[in-house]
C-alpha cells in the first residue's frame, strides 16, 4: 500500500511516500530558523510558510520515491494535535491530493504517529529483500516531544491505555525553555543536549519533579523550569558575569539530569507495578533523539527484560510525514473526506 502522507502540525512542512511500513522518501522543510528571531513559533508565519512550501515538499517526496500521483493508493494527513492554523494547511492540501488521485484520505493522530514510529522500516538495500514489521504486543510506549509527554500501554495497534502523562509542560517544551533561559536560542533542545554532555550534573542543585510521588503516575516540568530560573537569577545576583561557558555546560547538565531522572522514576515505577506481559518498549518524539535519554531508558529495559525500540534513524524522531504514512498503514481510518478536519486538541484516546 503506497501512501502519500503530509504533516504540518507545527513548524515543519513535511511530505513522505511509504510502502506499508517501508519509508520510500521523507522530505522535511524546517521553519525553525525563521521562527528563531521570535524565540518561538509564530502561528501566522507558520501558516504562510507551510502554504509556500507544501507543494514543493510533496513534489520532492514523489520524485525521491520514484513515484507519480497515479501510483499512490491513499493519502494520509496529520489532523491533530498541533497548531490549528498550521494543521489546516496540510488538511486542505491532503484533500486536494486525495481528490486528484481519486484515493481515500486517512486522518492521523500526531501522537499515535510518534508512538508507532519505531515500526518504520528503511528501504532494503537489496530489491529482492522485503522489509518486515515485527509487532509484539502488548508493549510499553513513551512519546517525548515539544508538545507531549505520555507513557502508554499498547495492547495492539489502535488499542492504547494511558499510564502517565504530563499535567503541564511537555519534556521537549521544558528543555526548549531552559535553553532559552541560557540564551541558546530556539529551538534549543539539540544544542542543550550538546552543552549538557560537556557539563557536570552535580555542579548545581535542582529538585527532581515529584520526587517520591511516582505513584501519582504523572509527569510535571513547570516546577523544575521555575527552579531553574531562580537558580540562574540567584547566581547572577552574586556574579554579574554569570554564567560563564563552563557554568552554561553545568547548568544544562543539571537541568537535563533532573528532567530525565523524573522520567526514569515514573516509568520504572509503572513498569514494576504494572502487571503486563509486555516485551517491547517503544520510544518516539523529538526528545527520543537525545542520546542520554536513550541510554537511561535502555538501562531500564535491560533491567526489566524489555526490547528497546526507537526509529531506525533520528530524523524520524522529530516531526515528519513518514511516521504519518506508517501509522496510516498500521491503523487506517477510512472516513468521508468531507468530514475530516483539523482537531488541534485531540487526545490519543
Long-range contacts (C-beta under 8 A, 24 or more apart in sequence): 1-73, 1-74, 1-329, 2-67, 2-71, 2-72, 2-73, 2-74, 3-72, 3-73, 3-74, 3-75, 3-76, 3-106, 3-325, 3-328, 3-329, 4-58, 4-61, 4-62, 4-69, 4-72, 4-74, 4-75, 4-76, 4-97, 4-101, 4-325, 5-75, 5-76, 5-77, 5-108, 5-321, 5-322, 5-324, 5-325, 5-328, 6-54, 6-58, 6-75, 6-76, 6-77, 6-78, 6-90, 6-93, 6-94, 6-97, 6-321, 6-324, 7-77, 7-78, 7-90, 7-110, 7-113, 7-319, 7-320, 7-321, 7-324, 8-50, 8-54, 8-78, 8-82, 8-86, 8-87, 8-89, 8-90, 8-93, 9-78, 9-80, 9-81, 9-82, 9-83, 9-86, 9-87, 9-90, 9-110, 9-319, 10-41, 10-46, 10-82, 10-83, 10-86, 10-146, 10-147, 10-319, 11-35, 11-41, 11-46, 11-49, 11-83, 11-86, 11-319, 12-318, 12-319, 12-320, 13-49, 13-50, 13-53, 13-54, 13-57, 14-57, 14-319, 14-320, 14-321, 14-324, 15-54, 15-57, 15-58, 15-60, 15-61, 15-321, 16-61, 16-320, 16-321, 16-322, 16-324, 16-325, 17-61, 17-62, 17-64, 17-65, 17-67, 17-72, 17-325, 18-120, 18-322, 18-325, 18-326, 18-328, 18-329, 20-131, 20-133, 20-329, 21-119, 21-120, 21-121, 21-131, 21-133, 21-326, 21-329, 21-330, 22-120, 22-121, 22-122, 22-123, 22-124, 22-131, 23-120, 23-121, 23-122, 23-123, 23-316, 23-322, 23-325, 23-326, 24-64, 24-65, 24-66, 24-67, 24-123, 25-60, 25-61, 25-62, 25-63, 25-64, 25-65, 25-322, 26-61, 26-315, 26-316, 26-320, 26-321, 26-322, 27-57, 27-60, 27-61, 27-64, 27-321, 28-57, 28-315, 28-318, 28-319, 28-320, 28-321, 29-53, 29-56, 29-57, 32-186, 32-187, 35-186, 36-185, 36-186, 36-187, 38-186, 39-180, 39-185, 39-186, 40-186, 41-83, 43-83, 43-84, 43-85, 43-86, 44-85, 46-83, 46-85, 46-86, 47-85, 47-86, 47-88, 47-89, 50-86, 50-89, 50-90, 51-89, 54-89, 54-90, 54-93, 55-93, 58-93, 58-97, 61-321, 69-97, 69-100, 69-101, 70-101, 72-101, 72-103, 73-103, 74-98, 74-103, 74-104, 74-105, 74-106, 74-328, 74-332, 75-101, 75-103, 75-104, 75-105, 75-106, 76-105, 76-106, 76-107, 76-108, 76-324, 76-325, 76-327, 76-328, 77-105, 77-106, 77-107, 77-108, 77-324, 77-340, 78-108, 78-109, 78-110, 78-113, 78-321, 78-324, 79-107, 79-108, 79-109, 79-340, 79-341, 79-342, 79-343, 79-346, 80-109, 80-110, 80-342, 80-343, 80-344, 80-345, 80-346, 81-109, 81-110, 81-111, 81-147, 81-148, 81-343, 81-344, 81-345, 81-346, 81-347, 82-110, 82-147, 82-342, 82-344, 83-344, 84-342, 84-344, 87-342, 87-343, 87-344, 88-342, 91-340, 91-341, 91-342, 95-337, 95-340, 98-337, 99-337, 104-332, 104-334, 104-337, 105-335, 105-337, 105-340, 106-328, 106-332, 106-333, 106-334, 106-335, 107-333, 107-335, 107-340, 108-324, 108-327, 108-328, 109-327, 109-346, 109-348, 110-319, 110-324, 111-143, 111-148, 111-150, 111-348, 112-160, 112-327, 112-331, 112-348, 113-323, 113-324, 113-326, 113-327, 114-143, 114-145, 114-148, 114-284, 114-285, 114-323, 115-141, 115-143, 115-152, 115-154, 115-160, 115-282, 115-284, 115-348, 116-157, 116-282, 116-284, 116-323, 116-326, 116-327, 116-330, 116-331, 117-282, 117-284, 117-311, 117-316, 117-317, 117-323, 117-326, 118-282, 118-283, 118-284, 118-309, 118-310, 118-311, 119-282, 119-309, 119-326, 119-330, 120-311, 120-312, 120-316, 120-322, 120-323, 120-326, 121-312, 122-312, 122-313, 133-330, 135-330, 136-279, 136-280, 136-307, 137-278, 137-280, 138-276, 138-277, 138-278, 138-279, 139-278, 139-279, 139-280, 139-281, 139-282, 140-267, 140-271, 140-276, 140-278, 140-280, 140-281, 140-282, 140-306, 141-281, 141-282, 141-283, 141-284, 142-263, 142-267, 142-281, 142-282, 142-283, 142-284, 142-285, 142-297, 143-284, 143-285, 143-288, 144-170, 144-171, 144-172, 144-263, 144-283, 144-284, 144-285, 144-286, 144-287, 144-288, 144-293, 145-170, 145-171, 145-172, 145-284, 145-285, 145-286, 145-287, 145-319, 146-170, 146-172, 146-173, 146-176, 146-187, 146-189, 146-286, 147-172, 147-173, 148-285, 149-219, 149-221, 149-263, 150-348, 151-219, 151-266, 151-267, 151-270, 152-348, 153-274, 153-276, 153-278, 154-282, 157-330, 157-331, 158-331, 160-348, 160-349, 161-349, 162-348, 162-349, 163-217, 163-270, 163-274, 164-217, 164-218, 164-219, 164-266, 164-267, 164-270, 165-218, 165-219, 166-218, 166-219, 166-220, 166-221, 167-218, 167-219, 167-220, 168-220, 168-221, 168-222, 169-220, 169-221, 169-222, 169-225, 170-221, 171-219, 171-221, 171-259, 171-263, 171-287, 172-285, 172-286, 172-287, 173-221, 174-221, 174-224, 174-225, 174-259, 175-255, 175-256, 175-259, 175-287, 177-225, 178-225, 178-228, 178-252, 178-255, 179-252, 181-228, 181-229, 181-232, 182-232, 182-243, 182-248, 182-251, 182-252, 184-248, 189-286, 189-287, 189-290, 190-289, 192-252, 192-255, 192-256, 193-256, 193-290, 193-291, 193-292, 195-248, 195-249, 195-252, 195-253, 196-249, 196-252, 196-253, 196-255, 196-256, 196-257, 196-292, 197-253, 197-291, 197-292, 198-249, 198-253, 199-246, 199-248, 199-249, 199-250, 199-251, 199-252, 199-253, 199-254, 200-249, 200-250, 200-253, 201-250, 201-253, 201-254, 201-256, 201-257, 202-254, 203-247, 203-250, 203-251, 203-253, 203-254, 204-231, 204-250, 204-251, 204-254, 205-231, 205-254, 206-231, 206-254, 206-255, 206-257, 206-258, 207-258, 208-258, 208-261, 208-262, 208-265, 209-258, 209-259, 209-262, 210-262, 210-266, 211-262, 211-265, 214-265, 214-266, 214-268, 214-269, 214-270, 215-269, 215-273, 217-266, 217-269, 217-270, 218-266, 219-262, 219-263, 219-266, 220-262, 221-259, 221-262, 224-255, 224-258, 224-259, 224-262, 228-255, 256-292, 260-292, 260-293, 260-296, 263-293, 263-296, 263-297, 264-296, 264-297, 264-300, 267-297, 267-300, 268-300, 271-300, 271-304, 271-306, 272-304, 278-306, 279-305, 279-306, 279-307, 280-306, 280-307, 280-309, 281-306, 281-307, 281-308, 281-309, 282-309, 282-310, 283-308, 283-309, 283-310, 284-310, 284-311, 284-317, 284-323, 285-317, 286-317, 286-318, 286-319, 287-317, 288-317, 289-314, 289-317, 289-318
